[in-house]
């Protein structure tokens, strides 16, 4: 606490089990998804899996994150055909991961219960991984409930 108040913030040196270091590995053959809290060595269908590098969404993969009640509602205008689709959406916070598998011919959308600030990841089977931080969450009111969304 004293470090924070003095402005002397130190980087977390814990290299193991840090959700901020989340990596996704996706099999190009079967679409299997592996999540790791850091670098790892994984294989699937006889292929070595490489960690996906998350990019800022481009115009074709821009997605919205809006708060609806106590959930983040993520939507994207993206093809959902068998050849080109969003394979999964994930919500990563400092202490957890929630992953939703999406399939062709579904809607490109996901809903996650808000558990704190975090990052939303979407994986396009043709263009890779995209990431965007969740909007800031208002502090709870004195009654302990989150204020209604505007």
TORZA-821334 format. One line per field, with one value per residue (C-alpha): residue in three letters; z negated, y, x negated. Coordinates in Angstrom, 3 decimals, decimal comma, always signed. Last residue first. Layout:
residu	c(ALA:...) .
pz	c(Z:...) .
py	c(Y:...) .
px	c(X:...) .
//
This chain:
residu	c(UNK:UNK:UNK:UNK:UNK:UNK:UNK:UNK:UNK:UNK:UNK:UNK:UNK:UNK:UNK:UNK:UNK:UNK:UNK:UNK:UNK:UNK:UNK:UNK:UNK:UNK:UNK:UNK:UNK:UNK:UNK:UNK:UNK:UNK:UNK:UNK:UNK:UNK:UNK:UNK:UNK:UNK:UNK:UNK:UNK:UNK:UNK:UNK:UNK:UNK:UNK:UNK:UNK:UNK:UNK:UNK:UNK:UNK:UNK:UNK:UNK:UNK:UNK:UNK:UNK:UNK:UNK:UNK:UNK:UNK:UNK:UNK:UNK:UNK:UNK:UNK:UNK:UNK:UNK:UNK:UNK:UNK:UNK:UNK:UNK:UNK:UNK:UNK:UNK:UNK:UNK:UNK:UNK:UNK:UNK:UNK:UNK:UNK:UNK:UNK:UNK:UNK:UNK:UNK:UNK:UNK:UNK:UNK:UNK:UNK:UNK:UNK:UNK:UNK:UNK:UNK:UNK:UNK:UNK:UNK:UNK:UNK:UNK:UNK:UNK:UNK:UNK:UNK:UNK:UNK:UNK:UNK:UNK:UNK:UNK:UNK:UNK:UNK:UNK:UNK:UNK:UNK:UNK:UNK:UNK:UNK:UNK:UNK:UNK:UNK) .
pz	c(+18,618:+16,744:+13,252:+10,369:+8,967:+5,654:+2,283:+0,713:+0,625:+4,423:+6,123:+8,167:+11,863:+14,156:+16,814:+20,254:+21,005:+22,668:+26,305:+27,871:+31,308:+32,161:+35,631:+39,153:+40,704:+37,745:+36,082:+32,334:+29,991:+26,727:+24,098:+21,516:+17,855:+15,226:+12,687:+12,394:+14,932:+16,106:+19,745:+22,822:+26,274:+29,857:+33,446:+34,000:+34,753:+38,321:+37,678:+34,024:+30,988:+27,901:+24,880:+22,491:+18,985:+17,434:+13,907:+11,292:+12,882:+15,506:+18,851:+20,868:+23,847:+27,193:+29,472:+33,078:+34,864:+38,409:+41,959:+43,908:+42,076:+42,212:+39,366:+41,154:+38,778:+37,351:+33,758:+30,407:+26,818:+23,949:+20,647:+17,879:+14,625:+16,268:+19,892:+20,178:+23,659:+25,417:+29,136:+31,706:+34,509:+36,595:+40,175:+39,120:+37,328:+33,764:+31,769:+32,064:+29,798:+30,657:+30,729:+28,966:+31,297:+31,374:+32,455:+34,852:+34,566:+34,191:+31,153:+29,569:+26,614:+25,166:+22,765:+22,356:+19,701:+17,865:+20,473:+22,497:+25,074:+27,870:+30,243:+33,762:+35,417:+37,927:+37,114:+33,399:+31,316:+28,495:+26,262:+23,895:+20,614:+19,134:+17,223:+15,664:+13,752:+12,803:+12,728:+13,467:+10,158:+10,534:+10,310:+11,519:+8,831:+8,206:+6,458:+6,588:+2,839:+2,226:+4,285:+2,598:-0,862:+0,000) .
py	c(+4,796:+1,579:+1,315:+1,889:-1,199:-2,337:-2,161:+0,255:+2,908:+2,753:+0,343:+1,856:+2,324:-0,219:+1,022:-0,467:-3,915:-4,031:-5,227:-8,224:-9,854:-13,311:-14,760:-13,776:-16,913:-18,786:-15,473:-15,530:-12,991:-11,844:-9,619:-8,113:-7,414:-5,220:-7,048:-10,086:-9,045:-12,049:-12,728:-12,581:-13,608:-12,586:-13,578:-15,175:-18,885:-20,219:-21,417:-22,198:-20,159:-21,518:-19,258:-18,929:-17,442:-16,910:-15,895:-13,992:-10,815:-10,917:-12,735:-12,789:-15,168:-15,383:-18,379:-19,602:-16,438:-17,577:-18,070:-21,357:-22,865:-19,483:-16,988:-13,778:-10,888:-7,977:-8,317:-8,264:-8,588:-8,185:-7,691:-8,733:-7,369:-5,474:-4,994:-3,459:-3,006:-4,408:-3,726:-5,520:-4,371:-7,366:-6,065:-2,555:-3,857:-5,197:-4,565:-7,684:-10,698:-12,914:-16,553:-18,871:-21,532:-25,076:-27,934:-30,159:-33,885:-33,313:-31,138:-29,954:-27,760:-26,162:-23,339:-19,591:-17,879:-18,554:-21,123:-21,568:-24,352:-24,206:-27,112:-25,879:-29,302:-28,629:-25,157:-26,053:-22,884:-21,768:-18,924:-17,124:-15,399:-13,333:-11,022:-14,187:-14,733:-18,378:-18,344:-15,358:-13,572:-10,433:-8,111:-4,737:-2,178:+0,978:+3,745:+6,420:+7,052:+5,956:+2,802:+1,818:+2,400:+0,000) .
px	c(+26,667:+26,063:+27,643:+25,264:+23,518:+24,927:+23,175:+25,679:+22,956:+22,763:+20,395:+17,581:+18,321:+16,692:+14,295:+14,931:+13,491:+10,091:+9,943:+8,221:+8,093:+6,762:+6,312:+7,345:+8,837:+10,397:+11,255:+10,541:+12,122:+10,535:+12,159:+9,836:+10,442:+11,997:+14,111:+16,363:+18,976:+21,025:+20,137:+22,380:+21,222:+21,910:+21,101:+24,527:+24,459:+24,136:+20,597:+19,858:+18,877:+17,121:+17,434:+14,494:+14,534:+11,126:+10,232:+8,296:+6,962:+9,697:+9,920:+13,147:+12,987:+14,773:+14,361:+14,253:+15,371:+16,154:+14,920:+15,237:+18,215:+19,945:+20,260:+19,332:+18,631:+20,605:+19,440:+21,180:+19,985:+22,455:+20,666:+23,040:+24,456:+27,350:+26,305:+22,855:+21,554:+18,522:+18,507:+16,411:+14,148:+13,065:+13,384:+12,323:+9,225:+9,289:+6,094:+3,971:+3,526:+0,552:+1,646:-0,784:-2,194:-0,846:-3,154:-1,229:-0,445:+3,297:+2,566:-0,661:-1,486:-4,596:-3,911:-4,232:-2,140:+1,124:+2,156:+5,341:+5,682:+8,254:+8,999:+9,801:+9,359:+6,553:+5,207:+5,034:+5,388:+3,067:+4,206:+1,867:+2,611:-0,240:+2,090:+3,543:+0,278:-0,246:-4,011:-6,244:-5,691:-7,833:-4,811:-6,103:-6,756:-4,747:-6,680:-3,960:-4,260:-0,666:-1,103:-4,355:-2,846:+0,000) .
//
